[in-house]
């Protein structure tokens, strides 16, 4: 009988994702989904908290809500690129159909129109 041992994802090799989202329930759902896929997840509730986090920590991807208190997603994105000089791929999240899409954003997800499977597929495509 042939047996295989499943190796856990090494934390040092796991892709690190920062979720910047003011909706606690949606953050929790994304965190559970992505941790189950082996990603290392960090989450914050607004753009200012995200900026503070990125000053000291590197990540491989940012999932970024467009509309949040304290600092919206567009402001966060611009400050991350310009002030922090970080060129991290960003998938922007929103529940509003909008034409606001900063140049360089890797993908744009309308949360209410996109299944979690589709969200996961878009995230995995970033790392291909």
Helices and strands as residue ranges (DSSP letters): E 16-20, H 24-36, E 40-44, H 47-54, E 61-65, H 73-82, E 89-94, E 107-110, G 111-113, H 116-126
